[in-house]
């Protein structure tokens, strides 16, 4: 399973952590992206996941594969690509969408180079240095689940529906059967 960063999936992680009958020895957990900050920086997606999910289910840590962005984003991208390549396709990729239509650390009007994992140098949201799985890597899954919540995402969701070239649209277009779940606030502008 590839886990999403940001705030949208936090409730999902808390619910997973509270499920008593999951056999965590069978789960392998990956990150869709990571921020290029120190390993102990509270802005890291991996720390949030560790505090919410792994703190409650320590046995899941045996198969937890965070992106080591602290070693430098280029080296981390190369290392993570080698880690995930033999594990494709994933069983599940969980994605959110930002208010500008970004997903993982793939932002509108930013170049996306080829490969499975890329360094991101000039993200428009801080921090500018990041590591991200690419659309082909995120779409290499049996199940693609996109969760969109909040009124601040309504405009981007409507633009996606109208065919705008957004990063989330690029990922979804590569997967034959994406599942998109949105709350009422995000879906208010849809036709």
URMO-V779919 format. One record per residue. N is the residue number from 1. SS is DSSP state (alpha for helix, beta for strand, coil for the rest). PSI is psi in degrees with one decimal (NA if undefined). OMEGA is omega in whole degrees, 0 to 359 (none if undefined). Layout:
# URMO-V779919
n=<N,N>
ss=<SS,SS>
psi=<PSI,PSI>
omega=<OMEGA,OMEGA>
This chain:
# URMO-V779919
n=<1,2,3,4,5,6,7,8,9,10,11,12,13,14,15,16,17,18,19,20,21,22,23,24,25,26,27,28,29,30,31,32,33,34,35,36,37,38,39,40,41,42,43,44,45,46,47,48,49,50,51,52,53,54,55,56,57,58,59,60,61,62,63,64,65,66,67,68,69,70,71,72,73,74,75,76,77,78,79,80,81,82,83,84,85,86,87,88,89,90,91,92,93,94,95,96,97,98,99,100,101,102,103,104,105,106,107,108,109,110,111,112,113,114,115,116,117,118,119,120,121,122,123,124,125,126,127,128,129,130,131,132,133,134,135,136,137,138,139,140,141,142,143,144,145,146,147,148,149,150,151,152,153,154,155,156,157,158,159,160,161,162,163,164,165,166,167,168,169,170,171,172,173,174,175,176,177,178,179,180,181,182,183,184,185,186,187,188,189,190,191>
ss=<coil,beta,beta,coil,coil,coil,coil,coil,coil,alpha,alpha,alpha,alpha,alpha,alpha,alpha,alpha,alpha,coil,coil,coil,coil,coil,alpha,alpha,alpha,coil,coil,beta,beta,beta,coil,beta,beta,beta,coil,coil,coil,coil,coil,coil,coil,coil,coil,alpha,alpha,alpha,alpha,alpha,alpha,alpha,alpha,alpha,alpha,coil,coil,coil,alpha,alpha,alpha,alpha,alpha,alpha,beta,beta,coil,coil,coil,alpha,alpha,alpha,coil,alpha,alpha,alpha,alpha,alpha,alpha,alpha,alpha,alpha,alpha,alpha,alpha,alpha,coil,coil,coil,coil,beta,beta,beta,beta,beta,beta,beta,coil,coil,coil,coil,coil,coil,beta,coil,coil,beta,coil,coil,coil,coil,coil,coil,coil,coil,coil,coil,beta,beta,beta,beta,coil,coil,coil,coil,coil,coil,coil,coil,coil,beta,beta,beta,beta,coil,alpha,alpha,alpha,alpha,alpha,coil,beta,beta,beta,beta,beta,beta,beta,beta,coil,coil,alpha,alpha,alpha,alpha,alpha,alpha,alpha,alpha,alpha,alpha,alpha,coil,coil,coil,coil,coil,alpha,alpha,alpha,alpha,alpha,alpha,alpha,alpha,coil,coil,coil,coil,beta,beta,beta,beta,coil,alpha,alpha,alpha,alpha,coil,coil,coil,coil>
psi=<132.7,124.9,143.8,152.4,-167.3,-172.6,-23.7,-45.4,2.0,-39.6,-34.7,-44.0,-39.8,-39.5,-41.2,-44.4,-29.7,-6.9,117.4,-22.1,12.8,135.8,91.4,-16.2,-15.8,-4.7,137.1,122.4,126.9,165.8,142.8,-26.0,167.1,151.0,141.9,67.3,174.0,155.0,-27.8,12.0,131.7,-12.6,-11.1,135.6,-41.1,-37.3,-39.4,-45.3,-41.3,-40.9,-35.8,-45.8,-55.1,-28.2,-31.7,-26.2,72.5,-25.7,-22.1,-20.3,-21.6,-25.1,41.7,125.3,79.2,157.3,126.3,65.7,-20.7,-14.1,1.7,138.5,-32.3,-47.8,-39.3,-40.3,-43.9,-45.9,-44.0,-35.6,-42.9,-32.8,-44.5,-28.4,-48.5,-8.4,-0.7,145.6,153.1,163.5,-39.6,133.6,125.6,124.9,151.1,-178.9,133.7,171.3,-13.5,5.7,8.0,157.6,149.7,-131.6,40.7,111.5,152.0,146.0,23.0,141.7,142.1,107.3,170.1,168.8,-175.6,-35.2,135.7,150.9,141.1,121.7,-33.6,57.7,138.3,-10.8,143.4,148.1,154.5,-24.4,127.8,173.1,135.8,142.9,148.9,168.5,-45.1,-36.0,-42.7,-30.4,-9.0,72.8,154.1,-32.8,126.7,114.4,120.5,123.9,126.4,121.1,147.9,143.2,-27.3,-7.5,-5.7,-44.2,-44.5,-39.2,-41.4,-40.6,-40.7,-46.8,-31.2,2.2,13.7,147.0,79.8,151.9,-40.8,-36.7,-37.0,-42.3,-50.7,-35.0,-24.0,-9.4,131.8,-26.6,69.4,145.0,125.0,122.1,126.9,150.2,170.7,-39.1,-40.1,-32.3,0.7,-29.6,2.6,152.9,NA>
omega=<174,183,179,173,180,185,185,185,186,179,177,180,179,179,176,181,182,181,188,190,178,176,186,178,181,182,172,188,181,177,175,178,176,178,183,180,181,183,181,181,183,178,183,174,183,179,178,179,180,181,184,187,187,177,179,181,185,179,178,182,180,180,180,185,178,175,183,183,181,178,183,189,178,180,179,179,179,180,183,177,179,179,186,187,180,182,180,359,174,173,182,170,178,180,168,176,176,183,177,181,178,172,190,174,176,187,176,176,175,179,175,181,182,181,181,183,184,167,178,188,187,176,181,175,180,353,184,180,183,173,183,167,182,176,179,179,180,180,179,185,175,183,177,182,181,181,183,181,172,180,180,178,186,182,179,178,177,177,178,180,181,174,179,180,179,178,180,178,178,179,182,181,180,181,188,186,177,174,180,176,178,175,183,182,180,187,187,183,181,177,none>
